[in-house]
């Protein structure tokens, strides 16, 4: 089974994230880049499926040169090889443009199953899996907390507010996973050393037949018009209970439209 895992390098959520003043896009140099946390669960699930059914796991990422750090971690976890889509023309791409570019790469490299995290910690759109499936003409199985493959059939438990739904489809398919699906493995020293020798193919947009007019900031369907720094946190309100503490707390909550 040919499994491709889409991973993304995102700014570390433990550090301050900033937007660039020149074009209002995320300043990726202002914070350390790390693997999107939910994508680690996607890598783990791909490795488990490979261990159970055989095949190969390819990591696919789209991003600047430093995104290779993200690729190496996935390879150290056990993925077999990687493809890095990197081109200045991609800067500022929104979710629609990103899904188009990545779908073009997926068509080029081929796949039986595409797995990715349900959202990224920087954009939090949660729509890439559905967009990829639409562009690729495959089934989409989203928010999976369990994945089973049998022959050409794939079944998931789709997490819902009331429990889960059982969803079944035929491969090829696109699956997004939630954090409850597994526990990602830590890269071993052996895995880290082995990752240095695993193949990483770097593609520009021309290598994947990506139309430059459909990607980048100029082609984005959404934009950040303006932004401002968050105001400093104000001092809290102290309610002194003099027999009427409950009423005072209720009045405060009502003034903030919580009740």
ABEGO torsion letter per residue (X at the ends): XBBBBBBBBBBBAABBBBBBAAAGBBBAAABBBBBBAAAAAAAAAAAAAAAAAEEBBBBBBBEBAAAAAAAAAAAAAGBABBBBBBBAAABGBBAAAAAAAAAAAAAAAEBABBBBBABBAAAGAGAAAAAAAAAAGBBBBBGBABBBBBEABBBBBBBBAAEBBBBBBBOBBBBBBBAAABBBBBBBAAAAAAAAABBBBBBBAAAAGBBAAABEAAABABBBABBBBBBBBBBBBBBBBAGAAAAAAAAAAAAAGAX
